[in-house]
Amino acid sequence: MLDSKTKRIVLIGFRGVGKSTIGRLLAQKLGWEYISTDEEIELRENEPIGHIVSKNGWDYFRKLEAEAAERFSAYQHVIVDTGGGIVNNEDIMNGLVNSSMVIWIDADIETISHRLQNDKDRPLLSETDLDEDIKINYQRRAPVYQKYSELRFNTSNETAEEICDKIISEMR
Ligand code: S3P
């Protein structure tokens, strides 16, 4: 049973797993606000992430991401949908873990690959081939998602509706 005083839920997990779908549905079910670090960055910069990264590089994007997470850390009754790479920043993650319920939204690598083939908007992380990029970075990050999360759900096996209901029952 999780702390019933939890006022903030943070969703972490690899790109393409369905964090945004779950985040929006969960916010709707709880009557909380949905916020996304990626959307906040795009709004502030007035540009899609792909352009921000190709113009200024990943380090610049990571700086914006850390600033967004810092701003959100004071909000209550919110679902914070984070970008897949936020877990590389230990300071951010330690802050989030201390103040929020952190949930790992996961999916099988085949599901992630299938979803990302049809979504050309996300810039590749480190490799030039999409499947290689997914495989290498997923393997690198899985232990980190594990380390920071107290619950994990797999969207390859369960619907968003089922996952949200389970999260809500864990809160009570
Ligand atoms: C990233 C994931 C993206 C976005 C950026 C970097 C990553 O968010 O923050 O392209 O490092 O995995 P999603 O996880 O919402 O796709």
Boltz pocket constraint, residues with backbone or C-beta under 6 A from the ligand:
constraints:
  - pocket:
      binder: B
      contacts: [[A, 13], [A, 14], [A, 15], [A, 16], [A, 19], [A, 38], [A, 49], [A, 82], [A, 83], [A, 84], [A, 85], [A, 86], [A, 122], [A, 123], [A, 125]]
      max_distance: 6.0
